[in-house]
Amino acid sequence: MASLAPLLSFGFYMIGVALLAWWSARIRRSEAFVSEYFLGGRSLGVWALALTFAATAASGGTFVGFPALIYTHGWVLALWIAGYMVVPIVGMGLLGKRLNQVSRRSGALTLPEILTHRLGSPAAGAVATILIVFFMFCYLLAQFKAGSKILATLLWDVPLFQSVVAWIHSVKEPIPWIGGAEADYLLCLTVFAVVVVTYVVYGGFRAVVWTDVMQGVIMVLGVAIMLILVLQQTGGLKAANERLATMTPPNKGAAILSRSDGGPAVIVPKGTWVRTGDDVDGGVLRLAEPATFEEDARQSGTVEVLQLTTPWEVERQQSAVVEDYVAVLQAVRPYAHGAGQPGVYLTAPGPDEEESLGYLTLMSAFSFFVFWAFATAGQPGNLVRLMAFKETRTLRYAMVTVCLYFSFIYFTLVMVFCCGRTLLSGMEIDFDRTMPELASLLTAGAGVPWLAGLLLAAPFAAVMSSVDSFLLVASSSLVRDVYQRFVRPDAPEDKVRRLSYLATAAIGTAAFLAAVRPPEKLQQVIVFASGGVGAAFLVPITAALFWKRANGGGMIGGMLGGTLTHLVLYATDWKPLQLHPFVWDQVGALAGLVAFTFWTKPPDKALVETYFGEPSREE
C-alpha cells in the first residue's frame, strides 16, 4: 500500500485538473466560441494573468531540465538563470500594454493575425504561422518527454504498472518507430498525451488559464516543501556546501560485466550498481544502459557505465551494489573540466563533461542573461497571455507578482538541487529523472512517501501548463490563420469548433509520436526552441508594435533573418565570442528587418493611423 500512497495523492491533483476543465467548458459562451476558446474573452485579472504567465514560462525545463543542470554543474546555475528574474519586466513591461492595445483594435486572437492586420500583409501572418508551428512542436516534444519521465518515477513501484510495462515490452518490438522505445517510457508518454490533449480540447483557453493558476500554486508549494526536506536531511545549507566542496565529478566509461557461472539469459537493468573487480578502479559503477547475458554466458557485452570518484559517495553506494555481478572497466572518460578537483561544484565556471573551459564562461553567462530575459519575452505562448488581460492596472500588478514568483522558484531550486547533489548519486546516467528521483528520496527519508505524489505534481504541473498553452497557440495558428483566412473565411461557428478540436488533437498526437524517440537532454531542446521563437519574433514583433515604418516585407525579412541565423549557428555549433546563438540571432533579425523594410514600399497611411492614433477609453 505504501507504493500506492504517492499515486493516490497525485491522483487528487489530476482530479482537480479534470474538474477545472469540465467547469470551464460549462461556462464557455457558445456565441463567441473562437474568442472564448483561444483567448478566454480577454478577461484575465491580476492573479489569473500572473499565474498563467508564470506557469506557462515555468515549463518542464524549470522542474526537469533545470534541476538536471544544477545537479550536474553546481552553484554556477544561479548565474545561468539570473536573467529569468527580469523576464516579466522585459516581456510584460516592454510589450504587454501595446500588444494588448493592438490586438483589441484589430480584433486579433493570435500572433500571426496581429501581424496580418497591423501590417496589412497576409504573407507575414503566414510566415509567422509556419514558424510558430515548427518551434512549438519542438517545445511540445520536450514537454512530453518531461511529463513521461515524471510519471515513470511515480509509478515505478506499482505492480500493475510493472505488469503493463512487461506486456508492452513483449509486443512493441515489431512496431516501426515505437519498437525502439523503452516500455515504461512509452506507457507513461501515452497516458500523459491522452490526459493533456483531452482537457485542452475539452476546456479551451479558460481551462488552460484556470489549471495554470492551480498549477502555479502547486509549483510554489512543491518547491517550498522540497527546500524544507532537503535542508533537514543534509543538516542545513552550510553542511551541504561543506560536503559538496569535497565532491569530484564522476567519470564515464565502458565496462564488461561478469558472473560467477553460466546461467539463463538475463538483462541487468539500466541504473544497477555493480562492484568493480579492483577497488583501485573506483569501487562501484552504475550501468548507463542495460547489460545482456546470453544463456550460459559468463560475460556481458561492453556497456556504458558511470564511475563515482568521491570516496564517501563510493562508500555510501556499497549497500546498493548487486553482488551477482562484477565489472571490469574497459575505458574511462574523465570530465573535460573539473575532473579530480574538489570544490568544482561550488565555483564558476562549473564542471563540464565536454568543454575544457567549464560549463559557464563569463561571456556565456552574459549571453544567457540576455537570452532568458529577451527570448522568453518573444514566446508566442506568453504573448497570447498579454492579449487577454482586462486593463493596464492588471498588467502592472501581475508584472511585480511574476518577478517575485520567479525569484522564489528558481533560486530555491538551485539551493534544493545543490544540496540534493550530496544525497543522490549517479543521476548523470539519466539527467532528466533527477527531480522526480530526489522528490521520492526526500519523502521516503522523511517517512512521508505519500507526499512524493504532491511533490511530483509540481513538475508535472509545470509541464502541463506549458503543453496546454503551446497546443492552443499551435492549433489557433492553424485554424484562425490558415483555415479561416485562406480556406474559408465565412466558415460557420460549428465548423470552426470542430476544426479547433481536431487541430489540437492532431498536433498533440504528432508531438506524442515525435516524443517516442526524444533527444537525450530535455533542456537542450527547450533552449533551442526558446531561442528559435525569440529569434523569429522578438525584433519583428517589437518593430510592428512601435515602429510606424514597419511593413510586411520587413517583417518577413526579420523573422527569416533571425530564424536562419539561429538554425545555421546550431547546425554548425559555432559560437562567435562564446556568446549564445540568441545574441547573434537578434543581429540577423534586425539586419533582415531593416533591409527588407526599406527595400519594400511604406505601409498605407490609413493603416498607420489606425494603430498609432489616440487610444480609446477601453484601451
C-alpha positions as CSV (number, residue, x, y, z in Angstrom):
1,M,0.0,0.0,0.0
2,A,3.0,2.3,0.7
3,S,3.8,2.3,-3.0
4,L,0.3,3.4,-3.8
5,A,0.3,6.4,-1.5
6,P,2.2,8.8,-3.8
7,L,-0.1,7.6,-6.7
8,L,-3.2,8.4,-4.6
9,S,-2.1,11.9,-3.7
10,F,-1.1,12.6,-7.3
11,G,-4.5,11.3,-8.3
12,F,-6.2,14.1,-6.3
13,Y,-4.3,16.7,-8.3
14,M,-5.4,15.1,-11.6
15,I,-9.0,15.1,-10.4
16,G,-8.7,18.8,-9.8
17,V,-7.4,19.4,-13.3
18,A,-10.3,17.4,-14.7
19,L,-12.9,19.4,-12.7
20,L,-11.5,22.7,-13.8
21,A,-11.6,21.6,-17.5
22,W,-15.2,20.4,-17.1
23,W,-16.3,23.6,-15.3
24,S,-14.6,25.9,-17.9
25,A,-16.3,24.1,-20.7
26,R,-19.6,24.5,-18.9
27,I,-19.3,28.3,-18.7
28,R,-18.0,28.8,-22.2
29,R,-20.2,31.2,-24.2
30,S,-21.3,29.3,-27.4
31,E,-22.0,32.6,-29.3
32,A,-18.3,33.6,-29.0
33,F,-16.6,30.3,-29.4
34,V,-13.4,31.4,-31.2
35,S,-12.6,34.3,-28.8
36,E,-13.5,32.3,-25.8
37,Y,-11.7,29.1,-26.8
38,F,-8.4,30.7,-27.9
39,L,-8.3,33.9,-25.7
40,G,-10.8,33.4,-22.8
41,G,-12.8,36.5,-23.8
42,R,-9.9,38.9,-22.9
43,S,-11.0,38.9,-19.3
44,L,-7.9,37.9,-17.2
45,G,-7.5,39.5,-13.8
46,V,-4.3,40.1,-11.8
47,W,-3.8,36.6,-10.3
48,A,-5.0,34.8,-13.4
49,L,-2.6,36.8,-15.6
50,A,0.3,36.5,-13.2
51,L,0.0,32.8,-12.5
52,T,-0.9,31.7,-16.1
53,F,2.1,33.8,-17.4
54,A,4.4,32.3,-14.8
55,A,3.2,28.7,-15.1
56,T,3.5,28.9,-18.9
57,A,7.1,30.2,-18.7
58,A,8.0,27.7,-16.0
59,S,7.9,24.6,-18.2
60,G,9.3,21.1,-17.9
61,G,12.6,22.8,-18.3
62,T,12.2,24.5,-14.9
63,F,11.4,21.3,-13.0
64,V,13.1,18.7,-15.0
65,G,15.8,20.1,-17.3
66,F,17.0,22.9,-15.0
67,P,17.4,20.6,-11.9
68,A,19.4,18.2,-14.0
69,L,21.8,21.0,-14.9
70,I,22.1,22.2,-11.3
71,Y,22.8,18.6,-10.2
72,T,25.5,18.3,-13.0
73,H,27.2,21.7,-12.8
74,G,26.5,23.1,-9.3
75,W,26.0,26.6,-8.0
76,V,27.0,28.3,-11.2
77,L,23.4,27.7,-12.4
78,A,22.3,30.6,-10.2
79,L,24.3,32.8,-12.5
80,W,23.0,30.9,-15.6
81,I,19.3,31.5,-14.6
82,A,19.7,35.0,-13.2
83,G,18.2,36.7,-16.3
84,Y,14.9,34.9,-15.8
85,M,14.2,37.2,-12.8
86,V,13.7,40.2,-15.2
87,V,11.6,38.3,-17.8
88,P,8.3,39.9,-16.6
89,I,9.9,43.4,-16.8
90,V,11.1,42.8,-20.3
91,G,8.1,40.8,-21.6
92,M,5.2,42.4,-19.8
93,G,6.7,45.8,-19.4
94,L,8.1,46.2,-22.9
95,L,5.4,44.6,-25.0
96,G,2.3,43.9,-22.8
97,K,0.3,47.2,-22.9
98,R,1.0,47.9,-26.6
99,L,0.3,44.3,-27.7
100,N,-3.0,44.3,-25.8
101,Q,-3.9,47.6,-27.4
102,V,-3.1,46.5,-30.9
103,S,-4.9,43.2,-30.5
104,R,-8.1,44.9,-29.4
105,R,-8.0,47.4,-32.2
106,S,-7.5,44.7,-34.8
107,G,-9.8,42.1,-33.1
108,A,-6.9,39.7,-33.5
109,L,-6.8,36.5,-31.4
110,T,-3.4,35.1,-32.5
111,L,0.1,36.5,-33.0
112,P,0.0,35.9,-36.8
113,E,-3.3,37.6,-37.0
114,I,-1.9,40.7,-35.3
115,L,0.9,40.8,-37.9
116,T,-1.6,40.4,-40.7
117,H,-3.9,43.2,-39.6
118,R,-1.2,45.6,-38.3
119,L,0.9,45.4,-41.4
120,G,-1.8,44.6,-44.0
121,S,0.2,41.6,-45.0
122,P,-1.3,38.1,-45.1
123,A,2.1,36.8,-46.2
124,A,3.7,38.0,-42.9
125,G,1.0,36.2,-41.0
126,A,1.5,33.0,-43.0
127,V,5.3,33.0,-42.3
128,A,4.6,33.6,-38.6
129,T,2.2,30.7,-38.6
130,I,4.8,28.3,-40.1
131,L,7.5,29.3,-37.6
132,I,5.2,29.1,-34.6
133,V,4.0,25.6,-35.5
134,F,7.6,24.4,-36.1
135,F,9.1,25.8,-32.9
136,M,6.1,25.0,-30.7
137,F,6.3,21.4,-32.0
138,C,9.9,21.2,-30.8
139,Y,8.8,22.6,-27.5
140,L,6.0,20.1,-27.2
141,L,8.3,17.2,-27.8
142,A,10.5,18.3,-24.9
143,Q,7.5,18.7,-22.6
144,F,6.0,15.4,-23.5
145,K,9.3,13.7,-22.6
146,A,9.4,15.6,-19.2
147,G,5.9,14.5,-18.3
148,S,6.6,10.9,-19.1
149,K,9.8,10.8,-17.0
150,I,7.8,12.2,-14.0
151,L,5.1,9.6,-14.4
152,A,7.6,6.8,-14.8
153,T,9.2,7.7,-11.4
154,L,5.8,8.0,-9.7
155,L,4.5,4.6,-11.0
156,W,7.7,2.6,-10.8
157,D,6.8,0.6,-7.7
158,V,3.2,-0.1,-8.6
159,P,2.7,-3.8,-9.5
160,L,0.0,-3.1,-12.1
161,F,2.3,-0.6,-13.8
162,Q,5.1,-3.1,-14.0
163,S,2.8,-5.8,-15.4
164,V,1.6,-3.4,-18.2
165,V,5.2,-2.4,-18.9
166,A,6.2,-6.1,-19.2
167,W,3.3,-6.7,-21.7
168,I,4.2,-3.6,-23.8
169,H,7.8,-4.8,-23.9
170,S,6.7,-8.1,-25.3
171,V,4.6,-6.7,-28.1
172,K,6.3,-3.4,-29.1
173,E,9.4,-4.7,-30.9
174,P,7.8,-5.3,-34.4
175,I,6.1,-1.9,-34.5
176,P,8.1,0.6,-36.6
177,W,9.5,3.7,-34.7
178,I,7.7,2.7,-31.5
179,G,9.6,-0.6,-31.1
180,G,12.9,1.0,-30.1
181,A,11.4,3.0,-27.1
182,E,11.7,1.8,-23.5
183,A,8.4,0.2,-22.5
184,D,7.9,2.2,-19.2
185,Y,8.6,5.5,-21.0
186,L,6.2,4.6,-23.8
187,L,3.4,3.8,-21.4
188,C,3.8,7.0,-19.5
189,L,4.1,9.0,-22.6
190,T,0.7,7.6,-23.8
191,V,-1.0,8.4,-20.5
192,F,0.4,11.9,-20.4
193,A,-0.6,12.7,-24.0
194,V,-4.1,11.4,-23.6
195,V,-4.7,13.4,-20.3
196,V,-3.3,16.7,-21.5
197,V,-4.8,16.7,-25.0
198,T,-8.2,15.7,-23.7
199,Y,-8.5,18.5,-21.2
200,V,-7.2,21.2,-23.6
201,V,-9.5,20.1,-26.4
202,Y,-12.4,20.0,-23.9
203,G,-11.8,23.1,-21.9
204,G,-10.0,25.6,-24.2
205,F,-8.2,28.7,-23.1
206,R,-10.2,29.2,-19.9
207,A,-9.4,25.7,-18.8
208,V,-5.7,26.3,-19.6
209,V,-5.7,29.5,-17.5
210,W,-7.6,28.1,-14.5
211,T,-5.4,25.0,-14.4
212,D,-2.4,27.2,-14.8
213,V,-3.5,29.1,-11.7
214,M,-3.8,25.9,-9.7
215,Q,-0.5,24.6,-11.1
216,G,1.2,27.8,-10.3
217,V,0.2,27.5,-6.6
218,I,1.3,23.8,-6.6
219,M,4.7,24.7,-8.0
220,V,5.4,27.1,-5.2
221,L,4.2,24.7,-2.5
222,G,6.3,21.8,-4.1
223,V,9.5,23.9,-4.2
224,A,9.0,25.1,-0.6
225,I,8.4,21.6,0.7
226,M,11.4,20.2,-1.1
227,L,13.6,23.0,0.4
228,I,12.5,22.2,3.9
229,L,13.0,18.5,3.4
230,V,16.5,18.8,1.8
231,L,17.8,21.2,4.5
232,Q,16.5,18.8,7.2
233,Q,18.2,15.8,5.6
234,T,21.5,17.4,4.8
235,G,21.9,19.3,8.1
236,G,21.4,22.7,6.5
237,L,22.9,24.7,3.7
238,K,26.3,25.2,5.4
239,A,26.7,21.4,6.0
240,A,25.5,20.6,2.5
241,N,28.1,23.0,0.9
242,E,30.9,21.6,3.1
243,R,30.0,18.2,1.8
244,L,29.7,19.4,-1.8
245,A,33.1,21.0,-1.5
246,T,34.6,17.5,-1.2
247,M,32.9,16.1,-4.3
248,T,34.6,15.5,-7.6
249,P,32.8,14.8,-10.9
250,P,32.2,11.2,-11.9
251,N,33.9,9.5,-14.8
252,K,32.1,8.0,-17.7
253,G,33.4,4.9,-19.4
254,A,32.7,1.4,-20.7
255,A,32.8,-1.9,-18.8
256,I,32.2,-5.6,-19.2
257,L,30.1,-7.4,-16.5
258,S,30.9,-11.0,-15.4
259,R,29.1,-13.5,-13.3
260,S,30.5,-16.5,-11.4
261,D,28.9,-19.2,-13.6
262,G,26.8,-19.6,-16.6
263,G,23.1,-19.5,-16.3
264,P,19.9,-18.4,-18.1
265,A,19.8,-15.4,-20.3
266,V,19.3,-12.2,-18.3
267,I,19.2,-8.5,-18.8
268,V,20.7,-6.4,-16.0
269,P,18.7,-3.1,-15.9
270,K,20.0,0.3,-16.5
271,G,20.8,2.1,-13.2
272,T,22.1,-1.0,-11.5
273,W,25.0,-0.5,-9.1
274,V,27.8,-3.1,-9.5
275,R,31.2,-3.6,-7.9
276,T,34.5,-3.3,-9.9
277,G,37.0,-6.1,-9.9
278,D,39.7,-3.9,-8.5
279,D,38.9,-1.3,-5.9
280,V,41.7,0.9,-7.4
281,D,39.3,1.4,-10.4
282,G,36.8,3.2,-8.2
283,G,34.9,0.7,-6.2
284,V,31.4,0.9,-7.7
285,L,29.9,1.6,-11.1
286,R,26.4,2.4,-12.3
287,L,25.1,1.0,-15.6
288,A,24.1,3.7,-18.1
289,E,22.4,1.1,-20.3
290,P,21.1,-2.5,-19.8
291,A,23.7,-5.3,-19.8
292,T,22.7,-8.5,-21.5
293,F,24.0,-12.0,-20.6
294,E,23.2,-14.7,-23.2
295,E,22.3,-18.1,-22.0
296,D,25.3,-19.9,-20.3
297,A,27.5,-16.8,-20.9
298,R,29.7,-15.6,-18.1
299,Q,30.4,-12.2,-19.6
300,S,28.1,-9.5,-21.0
301,G,28.9,-7.3,-23.9
302,T,30.5,-3.9,-23.4
303,V,28.2,-1.4,-21.8
304,E,28.4,2.3,-20.9
305,V,28.9,3.0,-17.2
306,L,29.3,5.8,-14.7
307,Q,32.2,5.7,-12.2
308,L,32.0,7.6,-8.9
309,T,35.2,9.3,-7.8
310,T,34.3,10.8,-4.4
311,P,35.4,8.4,-1.7
312,W,32.4,8.9,0.6
313,E,30.0,8.5,-2.3
314,V,31.6,5.2,-3.2
315,E,31.3,4.1,0.4
316,R,27.6,5.1,0.6
317,Q,26.7,3.2,-2.5
318,Q,28.2,-0.1,-1.4
319,S,24.9,-1.0,0.1
320,A,23.1,-0.6,-3.2
321,V,25.5,-2.9,-5.1
322,V,24.1,-6.0,-6.7
323,E,26.5,-8.7,-5.6
324,D,25.7,-11.1,-8.5
325,Y,28.0,-9.2,-11.0
326,V,31.5,-7.8,-11.1
327,A,32.5,-5.1,-13.6
328,V,35.9,-4.6,-15.3
329,L,36.5,-1.2,-16.8
330,Q,37.5,-1.1,-20.4
331,A,37.7,2.6,-20.9
332,V,37.4,5.7,-18.7
333,R,36.4,9.2,-19.8
334,P,37.0,11.9,-17.1
335,Y,35.3,15.3,-17.3
336,A,37.0,17.8,-19.6
337,H,36.8,20.4,-16.8
338,G,36.8,19.6,-13.1
339,A,37.9,16.0,-13.1
340,G,39.5,15.2,-9.7
341,Q,39.0,18.8,-8.5
342,P,37.2,19.1,-5.1
343,G,35.1,22.2,-4.8
344,V,34.4,22.5,-8.5
345,Y,30.6,22.3,-7.9
346,L,30.8,25.4,-5.7
347,T,32.6,27.8,-8.1
348,A,32.3,29.1,-11.7
349,P,32.5,28.0,-14.4
350,G,31.4,24.6,-13.0
351,P,32.4,21.1,-14.2
352,D,31.7,20.1,-17.7
353,E,31.9,16.7,-19.4
354,E,32.9,18.1,-22.8
355,E,34.1,21.8,-22.6
356,S,37.6,22.3,-21.2
357,L,36.8,25.9,-20.2
358,G,34.0,24.7,-18.0
359,Y,30.2,24.9,-18.2
360,L,29.6,28.7,-17.9
361,T,32.3,31.1,-19.0
362,L,32.0,34.8,-18.4
363,M,30.7,35.5,-22.0
364,S,28.3,32.6,-21.8
365,A,26.9,34.0,-18.5
366,F,26.3,37.3,-20.1
367,S,24.7,35.8,-23.2
368,F,22.4,33.6,-21.1
369,F,21.3,36.7,-19.1
370,V,20.3,38.3,-22.4
371,F,18.8,35.1,-23.7
372,W,16.4,34.4,-20.8
373,A,15.3,38.0,-20.4
374,F,14.6,38.6,-24.1
375,A,14.0,35.2,-25.7
376,T,11.2,34.5,-23.2
377,A,9.7,37.9,-23.9
378,G,9.2,36.8,-27.5
379,Q,7.5,33.5,-26.8
380,P,4.1,33.2,-28.5
381,G,2.6,31.4,-25.5
382,N,3.5,34.3,-23.3
383,L,2.4,36.9,-25.8
384,V,-1.0,35.4,-26.1
385,R,-1.5,36.0,-22.4
386,L,-0.7,39.6,-22.9
387,M,-3.5,39.9,-25.4
388,A,-6.0,38.6,-22.8
389,F,-5.8,40.8,-19.7
390,K,-8.6,43.3,-18.8
391,E,-6.8,46.6,-18.1
392,T,-3.4,48.2,-17.6
393,R,-3.6,48.1,-13.8
394,T,-3.9,44.3,-14.1
395,L,-0.6,44.2,-16.1
396,R,1.3,46.3,-13.6
397,Y,0.4,44.2,-10.6
398,A,0.9,41.0,-12.4
399,M,4.4,42.1,-13.5
400,V,5.5,42.6,-10.0
401,T,3.9,39.3,-8.9
402,V,5.6,37.3,-11.5
403,C,9.1,38.8,-10.7
404,L,8.7,37.7,-7.1
405,Y,7.3,34.3,-8.2
406,F,10.3,33.6,-10.5
407,S,12.8,34.8,-7.9
408,F,11.5,32.3,-5.3
409,I,11.1,29.4,-7.7
410,Y,14.4,29.5,-9.5
411,F,16.8,30.4,-6.6
412,T,15.1,27.9,-4.3
413,L,15.6,25.2,-6.9
414,V,19.3,26.0,-7.1
415,M,19.6,25.5,-3.3
416,V,17.5,22.3,-3.4
417,F,19.5,20.5,-6.0
418,C,22.9,21.7,-4.9
419,C,22.0,20.2,-1.5
420,G,20.4,17.2,-3.2
421,R,23.6,16.5,-5.1
422,T,25.0,15.3,-1.8
423,L,22.1,12.9,-1.2
424,L,21.6,11.4,-4.6
425,S,24.4,9.7,-6.6
426,G,24.7,8.7,-10.2
427,M,21.9,10.6,-11.9
428,E,24.2,11.5,-14.8
429,I,23.1,8.3,-16.5
430,D,19.5,9.8,-16.8
431,F,19.7,13.5,-16.3
432,D,16.0,14.2,-16.7
433,R,14.9,12.0,-13.9
434,T,16.9,13.9,-11.3
435,M,14.0,15.9,-9.9
436,P,11.5,13.1,-9.5
437,E,14.1,10.8,-8.1
438,L,15.1,13.4,-5.5
439,A,11.5,14.1,-4.6
440,S,11.0,10.3,-4.0
441,L,14.2,10.1,-1.9
442,L,13.3,13.1,0.3
443,T,9.8,12.0,1.1
444,A,11.0,8.4,1.8
445,G,13.7,9.8,4.1
446,A,11.1,12.0,5.9
447,G,8.8,9.0,6.4
448,V,6.0,10.6,4.3
449,P,6.1,8.7,1.0
450,W,2.5,9.9,0.1
451,L,4.0,13.4,-0.1
452,A,6.0,12.3,-3.2
453,G,2.8,12.4,-5.2
454,L,2.3,16.1,-4.4
455,L,5.9,17.0,-4.9
456,L,5.8,15.3,-8.3
457,A,2.6,17.2,-9.1
458,A,4.8,20.4,-9.1
459,P,7.0,19.5,-12.1
460,F,4.0,17.8,-13.7
461,A,2.0,21.0,-13.3
462,A,4.9,22.9,-14.9
463,V,4.9,20.6,-17.9
464,M,1.1,20.5,-18.3
465,S,0.9,24.3,-18.1
466,S,3.3,24.7,-20.9
467,V,1.9,21.9,-23.1
468,D,-1.6,23.2,-22.9
469,S,-0.5,26.7,-23.8
470,F,1.6,25.6,-26.8
471,L,-1.1,23.3,-28.0
472,L,-3.5,26.2,-28.1
473,V,-1.0,28.5,-29.8
474,A,-0.2,26.0,-32.5
475,S,-3.9,24.9,-33.1
476,S,-5.1,28.5,-33.1
477,S,-2.5,29.4,-35.7
478,L,-3.7,26.6,-38.0
479,V,-7.4,27.2,-37.6
480,R,-7.5,31.0,-37.3
481,D,-4.6,32.0,-39.5
482,V,-4.7,29.3,-42.2
483,Y,-8.2,27.8,-42.5
484,Q,-10.3,30.9,-41.7
485,R,-8.0,33.3,-43.6
486,F,-7.1,31.4,-46.7
487,V,-9.5,28.4,-47.0
488,R,-12.9,29.5,-45.8
489,P,-13.2,33.0,-44.2
490,D,-17.0,32.6,-43.8
491,A,-16.9,29.2,-42.1
492,P,-19.8,28.7,-39.6
493,E,-19.0,28.5,-35.9
494,D,-19.8,24.8,-35.7
495,K,-17.3,24.0,-38.4
496,V,-14.6,26.2,-36.7
497,R,-15.3,24.5,-33.4
498,R,-14.9,21.0,-34.8
499,L,-11.7,22.0,-36.6
500,S,-10.3,23.6,-33.5
501,Y,-10.8,20.4,-31.5
502,L,-9.3,18.4,-34.4
503,A,-6.3,20.6,-34.8
504,T,-5.5,20.5,-31.1
505,A,-5.8,16.7,-31.0
506,A,-3.8,16.3,-34.2
507,I,-0.9,18.4,-33.0
508,G,-0.9,16.6,-29.7
509,T,-0.8,13.2,-31.5
510,A,2.1,14.3,-33.7
511,A,4.0,15.5,-30.7
512,F,3.4,12.2,-29.0
513,L,4.8,10.3,-31.9
514,A,7.9,12.5,-32.1
515,A,8.5,12.2,-28.4
516,V,8.7,8.4,-28.7
517,R,12.3,8.8,-29.7
518,P,13.3,12.1,-27.9
519,P,16.8,13.8,-27.7
520,E,18.9,12.8,-24.7
521,K,18.8,16.1,-22.8
522,L,15.5,17.8,-22.4
523,Q,17.0,21.2,-21.6
524,Q,18.9,21.4,-24.9
525,V,15.6,21.1,-26.8
526,I,14.0,23.7,-24.7
527,V,16.8,26.2,-25.1
528,F,16.8,25.5,-28.9
529,A,13.1,26.1,-29.2
530,S,13.0,29.1,-26.9
531,G,15.9,30.7,-28.7
532,G,14.2,29.9,-32.1
533,V,10.9,31.6,-31.3
534,G,12.8,34.5,-29.7
535,A,14.9,34.8,-32.8
536,A,11.9,34.7,-35.1
537,F,9.6,37.1,-33.2
538,L,11.2,39.4,-30.6
539,V,12.6,42.0,-33.0
540,P,9.8,41.8,-35.6
541,I,7.0,42.0,-33.0
542,T,8.7,44.9,-31.3
543,A,9.0,46.7,-34.6
544,A,5.4,46.0,-35.6
545,L,4.1,47.4,-32.3
546,F,6.3,50.6,-32.0
547,W,7.7,51.5,-35.5
548,K,5.3,53.3,-37.9
549,R,7.5,52.4,-40.9
550,A,7.3,48.7,-40.3
551,N,5.7,46.8,-43.2
552,G,5.0,43.2,-44.3
553,G,8.2,42.8,-46.3
554,G,10.4,43.9,-43.4
555,M,8.5,41.7,-41.0
556,I,9.2,38.6,-43.2
557,G,12.8,39.6,-43.6
558,G,13.2,40.0,-39.8
559,M,11.5,36.7,-39.0
560,L,13.5,34.7,-41.6
561,G,16.8,36.5,-40.8
562,G,16.6,35.6,-37.1
563,T,15.4,32.1,-37.8
564,L,18.1,31.3,-40.4
565,T,20.8,32.7,-38.2
566,H,19.6,30.5,-35.3
567,L,19.5,27.3,-37.4
568,V,22.9,27.9,-39.0
569,L,24.6,28.6,-35.7
570,Y,23.0,25.5,-34.1
571,A,23.8,23.3,-37.1
572,T,27.4,24.3,-37.2
573,D,27.8,24.6,-33.4
574,W,29.6,27.9,-34.0
575,K,29.6,30.4,-31.0
576,P,31.5,33.6,-32.0
577,L,33.0,35.2,-28.9
578,Q,31.5,32.4,-26.8
579,L,28.1,34.1,-27.0
580,H,24.9,32.1,-27.1
581,P,23.4,32.0,-30.6
582,F,20.4,34.0,-29.5
583,V,22.5,37.2,-29.3
584,W,23.6,36.8,-32.9
585,D,20.0,35.8,-33.9
586,Q,18.9,39.3,-32.9
587,V,21.6,40.8,-35.1
588,G,20.3,38.7,-38.0
589,A,16.7,39.5,-37.3
590,L,17.4,43.3,-37.1
591,A,19.5,43.2,-40.3
592,G,16.8,41.4,-42.2
593,L,14.1,43.6,-40.8
594,V,15.8,46.9,-41.7
595,A,17.0,45.8,-45.1
596,F,13.6,44.5,-46.3
597,T,11.6,47.3,-44.7
598,F,13.4,50.0,-46.7
599,W,13.6,47.8,-49.8
600,T,9.8,47.5,-49.9
601,K,7.2,50.2,-50.0
602,P,6.0,52.0,-46.9
603,P,2.8,50.9,-45.2
604,D,-0.5,52.5,-46.0
605,K,-1.1,55.8,-44.2
606,A,-4.6,54.8,-43.1
607,L,-3.2,51.6,-41.6
608,V,-0.6,53.6,-39.6
609,E,-3.3,56.0,-38.4
610,T,-5.5,53.1,-37.2
611,Y,-2.8,51.6,-35.0
612,F,-0.9,54.8,-33.9
613,G,-3.8,57.1,-33.4
614,E,-5.1,58.1,-30.0
615,P,-6.2,55.1,-27.9
616,S,-9.8,54.6,-27.0
617,R,-11.1,54.7,-23.4
618,E,-11.3,50.9,-23.4
619,E,-7.6,50.6,-24.2
